[in-house]
Amino acid sequence: MPFTAADFGFDLSNREIATLIYLGLLLAAVLLWKKGRPNALKVVRAFFAPKIAPVWLLMSLYVAACVWLLAWLDLWEWANLKSTLLWWLTVGFAGVFEAQQLKDKPNMLRKLVRDAFTLSAVVLFIAELVSFPLWVELLMLPSLTFLTLLIAVAERQTDEPGVALTMKLLRGVQILAGLTILGFSYWLVANRVNEFWSLSTLRDFGQPLLLWLMFIPFIFLLAVYMTYEEAFKHLQIRPKQTSIVRYARWRALLAFGWNIDGVKRLVRDIQTRDITEKEGIKEAIQEIKQLLKVEKNPPTVSQAEGWSPHAARLFLLEYDLATDDYHRTQWDWFAHIPSVKLNEKVLADRFSYYLSGNERAVTRLRLALNGSNQNDTNEAQRAFDERAVTLLAKAFDAERAATIYAGAQTDEPEELEIDGIQVSLNRTDWGDAHSGGYVRNLIVKHPKHQEIH
């Protein structure tokens, strides 16, 4: 019996045909454009660069192994080949970039698992289950793409007059288009339940989900590998530490394994504390492992000592100003988050939050606003006031926070003392009134704090 394209799942829908037509036109345009051909070749060469090509190969072999396992469990058949190839070309390759994000934000692993089970996965599947006539798909695809690009551009121009109203209109059109597509899809599915809901359809829905769940360990291990490579590469360019890089890498691997956070802390400590001997690396590893244990069950810190580091780093969490881990430097104990944008403007004002003190307690809190006179200074001041009152509510109590902040503003730049704790505001200006800027600080200093000179 001869095989047909449908036996391998290649009975293309009108939406897939329209997508292939536009991709073919785009490819032809790039190849026919003299200036575009060299750039296209550069992209291809970069994609298959010696450092990244093995990653694509390894990822492809891993996906093939996952498919073989699903087939062995009777959860995959040749009719799923098309959807599997599409998954490999889209989700599989995008997963490599997820590893980069996971390297920077280890907590994203839970989100990756959770996203696979969201309602949106079901909604998207049903929306893709049916398609419009080909002529409609040919008109709809570029229109929706253009609409999405308009919204993306408008989001970068929020400070321009009239953009807010335009954004509301564009998003309204986008929502209407989405509801129309979903409504049409659900209506067709509801009226032809027996045709759409079959064992084959269920397999089409479950197979990408199973592949994604099986692919997450690969993303995680790739993130671990990338963390080791990137972290210790920075040490190799530091003359003093070149001789201990290999030793530090193996000690980190034995001590932390796939604990990305532990590895990054070790490399940071080696750099900031200028560790150049093997004994110093051993001590740093022991200290990090001890701190990781303490963070799981933080000790109670009395008001007479200062503030708990594990609580203080989250004082401004609601404003995305949670600091990194509280750690030892050459001078004192420290944690910070150096730059969080106030809005989506290209040159937006930025907030920073710093902690310092001793091993047991934070004794100094600092909130900083790095502002530009070209931005809305009233908006920036309101945002600073809001965060400052929140910080004071955590450092003292909610009842007195507003009063303390008002007193600090009255006494500025002198220090206001409350329960022995000094609260001060200051501002440093630079440049001129038009193109310059300023740094605004709120500092809360405990009597136990010792200044490092």
N, C-alpha and C positions, 0 to 999 in steps of 0.2 A: 504494500500500500504506500503510494508516494506521500511525502510530507508536504504540507502547505505552510505558508507564512503564519496562518492562524494557529497552527499547532504549536508554534513557539511564542504565541501571544502578540504577533506583529499585525494583527487586524487593527490598523490605526483608526483612532477616532478623528472627527473633523477638527477638533482642537489641536490634536497632535499633528495633523496634516498642515494646518495653518501655521503652527510653530515651526515646522520643518521648512515650509516655504519661506518664511521670513528669515530664518537662520541661513538658508541657502542664498537668499538675496543679499544679506549682510556680508556673508563670506565672499560672494562674487564682487560686491562693491569694494571691499578691502583689497582683494587681489587685483582688481582692475585699476585701482587708484595708485599711481606711481609712488606717491609719498607714503601711502598706507602699507605697501608691501614690506618695506624694510622694518617698520614698526611691528608688523604682524610676525615677521621672522624673529625679531628680538623677543617677543612674548613667548613664541614656541621654544626658543633656545633657553629662556629663563625657566620655562616650565619643566624642561628636561635637563636642567643644569646638573652637573655631577653630584652636588650635595643633596638635591631634592629628588632626583629621579629614583634613587633606591627607596625613598619613602613611598612614592607612588607604587612601585613594584611590590614592596612589602604589604602595603594596604590592599592591593589587588589580590595578592596571594591569600591574605587573611579573609577577604570577602569570599573568595572561591572556596576556601575551607569551610566557611560558615554555610554557604549554599550546599556544599556536599553533605554536611551534617544534617541540614534541614531535609534534603532529599532522602537521606538514609532513614530519617524519622517519618517519612511520608508526608512532610509538611511543605514540600516543594516539588514541582513537576515542570516539564519543559514548556508548558503553556505560560509559566511565570517568567520566562527568559527576558521578555521585553521589559517588564516592570523591574526586574532585577538589574538589568543593564542601565536603565534610567536611574535607579537608586544609586548604583555604583558611580555613575557620571556626575550626579548631583550631590546627594548626601554623603557618599563615600569620600569624594575629593574635598567637599566642604568640611568634613570631619577633621581633616588634617589641620585646618585653621581653627577649629574648635579646640584642638590640643594647645594651640598658642594661647587662647583665652584661658583655658584650664590651668596652664602653667602660671599665669598671672593671678588667677582667682581660683584657688583649689576648691572652694565651696561650690563652684559651678557644677561639680559632678552630680550632686543631688538634683540640680535643676535639669540636667540632661536626661536623667531617668524620669523625672516628673513630667517633663514636656511630652514624653512619648505616650502618656496616658491622659492627656488633656482632651477636653471636648472638641477643641479645634481640630484635632486629628480626624475625628469622625466627620465633622462638618466638611473639612477639606476633601475627604475621601468621597463623600456623597456628591459634592460639587463637581468632582472630576469624573464621576461615574457616567455622566451623560454629557452631551455637547449639543450646541446649536447647529443649524445648517452651516455648511462650509462658508458661504458668503457672509453670514453673520460673524462667524469666528474670524474671518479675514479682516472685517471692519473693527471688531471688538478688541482684538489683541493689541494693535498699535495704539488705539484710543486709550485703553487702560494703562498701557506703558507710558504714554505721553502724560496722562493725568498724574501718574505716580511721580514722574520726573518733575512736573510742575509743583507738586506738594513738597518734594524734597528741596527744591530751590527756594520756595516760599518760606520754609522752616528756617532757612539761613538768613532771611531778610526781615526778621520780626521787628526790627527797629524802624522800618520804613513805614510811612503813613499809608493807610489803606490795606496793608498786608493782612491784618487780622480778619477783616471782612472777606477778603479774597480767600484766605485759608478756610474760613467757615463754609464758603460756597463750594470750594474744591472738595473738601471733606464730605460735604453733603452729597455731591455728585458721586463720589467714590462709594459712599455707603449705599446710595440708591442703586448703583450698578451691582454692588455685591449682593444686596438683597434680591435684586432681579434674577441674577444668576442662580442664587441659592433657591429662590422660590420656584424657578423653572425646573431645577434639578429635583427638588423634593416632590413637585407635582408629577413629574414623569415617573419617578421611582414609586410613588404611592399608587399610581394607576397601573403599573406593570411590575408588581411585587414579585410575582413568580418568575419573571424573566431576569430580573436583576439580582435577587437574593437566592443564591445557589452556593454549593460547596466551592465552586471555582471563585465566585465573588468573595466569599469569606476568606479564601486563601489569599486572594489579591490584597485584601485589607490587612490580614494578619502577618503576611510575609515581610513587608517593610518594617512593621513594628518589631518582629522577632529579629530581623537583621540589625536594626538599630540597637536593640538591647544587647545583642551579641557583639556589636561593634564598639560599644562604650569602653570595655576593657582595653581595646587596642588604642583608643584615643587617650585613655589615662596613662598607659605605659609609654606612649609616644610623648606625652606631656612630661613625664618623669625624665625620659632620655633628653628631651630638649632643655629641661631645667639644668641637668648636670652639664650638658655641653655649653650652654650660654653662661652659666654661673662661673665655671672654672676657666672659661675662655678669658674672662675679665682678669683673672689672677695671672694668667700667662703673660699679659702685657705689662705686669708690674715687676720690675727687675728684682726687687727684694724678695718677692714671693715665688718667683719662677721655679726655684729648686724644690719647693714643697707642694707644688700643684698636684703631682701624681699621688703623693702620700695623702694629701687632703681629700682627693677624690675617693680613694679606696676607703679611707677612714669614714667618710660621709656615707658611702654605700653600705658599709657594715653597720654603722650606727643608725642610719635613718631609712635605708632601703628606698621605698617609694614615697616616703614622707617629703613631699615637695617643699613644704614650709620649713622643715628642719634644715634641708640642704641650703635653701636661700638664706636662712638666718646664719648658718655657719660661714658662708662666703662673705656676707655683709660684715660679720664680726672680724673676720680675718682682715678685711680691708680697713674698717674704721678703727680697729685697735692696733693695726700695723703688726699683726702676728707674723713672725718670720721663722719660728722654730717649731719642730714637731711637738714638743711638750706643750706649747701654747695652743696648738690645734686640739690636743687631747683635752686640755682644760676647757676650751671653748665648747667642745662637744658635750662634755659632762654638764656644763652649766646650762646649755640649751635643753638637754634632756630633762634636767631638773626643773627648768622653767616650764616646759611643756606639761609636766606633771602638776606643777603648782597651778597652772592656768585651768586645769580641769576641776580643781577644788581650791579656789582662792581663799587665803586666810582673811580673817576679819581685821580691818585697820581702824584704830580708834581715831576720833577727831583730833586728839592731842598729837597724833603722829602725822596726819595729813589726810590724803584721800587714797582709797584703794586703786592701784594701777589698773586693775581689771575692770573696775567700774568707771574710772575717769576716762579711759580710752573710748568709752561708749556714751559719754555725756551728751554728745552732739550727733548721735547716730541718726536721728530723724532728719538731719540736714546732710546726710552722707559724709559726715566729718568724723568717722571712726578712724582712730589712728592705727598704725601698725603695732606689732608687739612691743611691750615695754622691755628694754634691753640695756645692757651696760655698754658704755662707750669708754674712751680714754679718760674722760673727765667725770662723768656722772651717769645716772640712769635716765633714759630718754625714750620718747615715742612721739611720732608726728604723722600728720597727713599734710603734705606740703602744698597741694593746689587742687581746689575744687571750684569749678566754674559756677558763677551765679546764674547764668543763663546760657543759651546756645549761640550767642554772638561769637564771631571769630575772635575778637579781642575783648572778651568778657572780663569783668572784674572777678577776682579769685579770692577764696577764703582758705586760710590755713589754721591748723590747730596743733598746739605743741604741749607736751608734758615733760617735766623734768623733776628729779628728786633723788632719792636713795633707793637701795634695793627693795626695801619693804613698802615705801609709801611715796606717792607723788606729792611734791611740796610746792610746785609752781605750775599754773595753768596759763596758757596764752592763746587768745583768739586774735587772728590777724586778718585784715582786709587789704588786699593790694588792688587799689582802684585807679581808674583813669578818668581824667576830667572830660574826656570825650564821650563817656557813657553817662547814663542817667544817675547823677550823684544822689538824688533824693531816694531813688529806688535802692541804691547800694546802702545808704544810711539806714533805711528801714530794715533791710535784710540784716545788717550788722546789729541793730538794736534788738531784733527778734532773737538772734543767736546769742547775743550777750546776756539777755535776761534769762534765757534757757540755761546757759552755763552757770550763772549765778544761783539759779534755783537748785541746780544739782550740787554746787559747791557749798551753799548755805541751806536755804529752804525756799519753797515756792512763795510763802507768805511775804517774805522780806525782799525777794529778788528785785522787784520793780523799784522799791524804795532805795535799795543799795545802789542800783544802777543810776538813779536820778541823783543821788548824793555824789557818786563818782564823777558824773558829768559836771556838777556844780563845782567840785574841787579840782577838776582837771586844770593843769597837769599834775597837781599835788596828789599824794596818796591818801585814800580814805581808809581808816582802820575800823574793822568790825570784828569783834571777838578775837582781837589780836591778829587777824588776817588782813593783809593790805590789799586794797583794790585800787587800781589806777588805770586811767585812760590816757593815751597819747596819740599824736598824729605827726607824721613827718611828710612834708610836701617836697616834690621835686619838679623841675621844669617850670613852664609857665601855666597860666590859668586856662589856656585853651588845649594845648597839646601835652601838658604834663600830667602828673598823677600824684598819688599819696599812699601812705601805708598807715592804717588805723589799727591800734592795738588795745585790747583789754587784757590786763595782767592781774591774776589773783595769786598772791604769794603768802604761803603759810609761814608762821614764825619759825618753824623747823628748817626752812629752806636756807641752804648755804650757797652763796654766789661763788661761781668758779671764775677766777681771773686768769 
